[in-house]
Every structure is written in C-alpha cells, then in structure tokens.
Amino acid sequence: MYRILYVDDEPDLREIALLALSLDAGLEVRTAASGVEAITTVSDWMPDLVLLDVMMPGMDGPATLARLREHPRTAKLPVVFITARAQPGDLETFATLDARGVIAKPFDPMTLAQQVRGLLG
C-alpha cells in the first residue's frame, strides 16, 4: 500500500484527485488544502509521494517543497508538481527544484493513478 498526499487549494480538484486515486486499491490517499496543511499532514502521516499544486495562496508549491527539504525526515520525500503551467520553460524551472516530475492540469482522472504509480519508481 502506497500513501499519496494530494495538495491543492481548489476543493473540486482535491475531490476529483481523491476519487481518481482511490480507484486504485493499492493507494491510500489523503488531501491537504495548503502548503502549511501539507507540512502538518506529512509530519503526522508520512506519505510515499506528495502531489503538490504549484500555485497556491500563502505558501506555494515550490516554497512547500523547500520547507520539506529542510527537515531530515522529509528531505528525500518524492514530490511531483501538479500545475497548469506546463510549458517547456516552466518544466525546466521545476526540474531544478528537486521534484520527481510534473503532471499537467487538467489531469485525466482515469489515468491519474497510473501516472502516480509510474512516478513512485
């Protein structure tokens, strides 16, 4: 069983991702509505992978990733950005931030679990 944390400030997208990922019986999924909530959730419930929205109010995805990298327990935690900003220049920037990958929004709910499994390594 793999633990997946999906972080997004949009409630509808959190719900869609939760439903899509929950179709895979091998995935245990939780969601968070902000970077701050994600950090709290990670400290209480260590996921195997974090799916992290890039653009969020307050602490955005890159800032959340930087905070995760500061702590030894979460320094190597695999993070995948979820973003509508998936142009080649954006992807190059995300690649420098130590993310495992990028999933473009809007994502296909029918293939999201398969994409996540591919990114788990």
C-alpha positions in Angstrom: 0.0 0.0 0.0 1.4 3.4 -1.1 0.5 6.6 0.7 -0.2 9.6 -1.5 -0.8 13.1 -0.3 -2.6 15.4 -2.8 -2.1 19.2 -2.1 -4.3 21.7 -3.9 -6.2 24.9 -2.8 -9.1 24.0 -5.1 -11.6 21.9 -3.3 -13.1 20.4 -6.5 -9.7 19.3 -7.8 -8.9 17.7 -4.4 -12.1 15.8 -4.6 -11.6 14.6 -8.2 -8.0 13.6 -7.4 -9.1 11.7 -4.2 -11.8 9.8 -6.1 -9.5 9.1 -9.1 -6.6 7.8 -6.9 -8.9 5.9 -4.6 -9.9 3.7 -7.6 -6.5 2.0 -7.1 -6.8 -0.3 -4.1 -3.1 -0.1 -3.6 -3.1 3.6 -2.9 -4.1 5.2 0.4 -4.9 8.9 -0.3 -5.2 12.0 1.8 -5.6 15.6 0.8 -4.4 19.0 2.0 -5.7 22.4 1.1 -2.5 24.4 1.6 1.3 24.1 1.9 1.0 24.6 5.7 -1.6 21.9 6.0 0.6 19.6 3.8 3.6 20.1 6.1 1.4 19.2 9.1 0.0 16.2 7.4 3.4 14.9 6.3 4.7 15.2 9.9 1.7 13.1 11.2 1.3 10.7 8.3 4.4 10.2 6.2 3.3 9.6 2.6 5.3 7.8 -0.1 4.7 10.6 -2.6 3.3 14.1 -2.5 1.4 15.6 -5.4 1.8 19.3 -4.9 0.0 22.2 -6.7 2.4 24.9 -7.8 0.2 27.9 -7.5 -1.5 28.3 -4.1 -2.1 31.3 -1.9 0.2 31.8 1.1 2.9 29.1 0.7 3.1 28.0 -2.9 4.3 24.6 -4.1 8.0 25.5 -4.5 8.0 27.1 -1.0 6.3 24.0 0.4 8.9 21.8 -1.3 11.7 23.9 0.1 10.3 23.5 3.7 10.1 19.8 3.2 13.7 19.6 2.1 14.8 21.4 5.3 14.0 18.5 7.6 16.0 15.3 7.5 12.8 13.1 7.8 11.3 14.7 4.6 14.4 15.8 2.7 14.2 12.9 0.3 10.4 12.7 0.1 9.3 12.3 -3.5 7.3 15.3 -4.7 5.5 15.7 -8.0 4.2 19.1 -9.1 0.7 19.4 -10.4 0.3 22.5 -12.5 -1.4 24.3 -15.3 2.0 25.9 -16.0 3.5 23.1 -18.1 5.3 25.0 -20.8 8.9 23.9 -21.6 10.4 26.9 -19.6 8.2 26.1 -16.6 9.2 22.4 -16.7 12.9 23.3 -16.8 12.4 25.5 -13.7 10.5 22.8 -11.8 13.3 20.3 -12.7 15.8 22.5 -10.8 13.6 22.4 -7.7 14.2 18.7 -7.0 10.8 17.4 -7.9 10.4 13.9 -9.2 8.1 15.0 -12.0 5.3 17.2 -13.2 1.7 16.3 -14.0 -0.1 18.9 -16.1 -3.6 20.3 -15.2 -6.1 19.5 -16.1 -5.1 15.9 -15.5 -7.1 12.9 -16.7 -8.8 11.3 -13.7 -9.0 8.0 -15.5 -5.2 7.8 -15.8 -4.0 9.7 -12.7 -3.4 6.6 -10.6 -1.4 5.0 -13.4 0.7 8.2 -13.7 1.3 8.2 -10.0 2.4 4.6 -9.9 4.8 5.4 -12.7 6.3 8.2 -10.6 6.6 6.1 -7.5 9.6 4.4 -9.1 
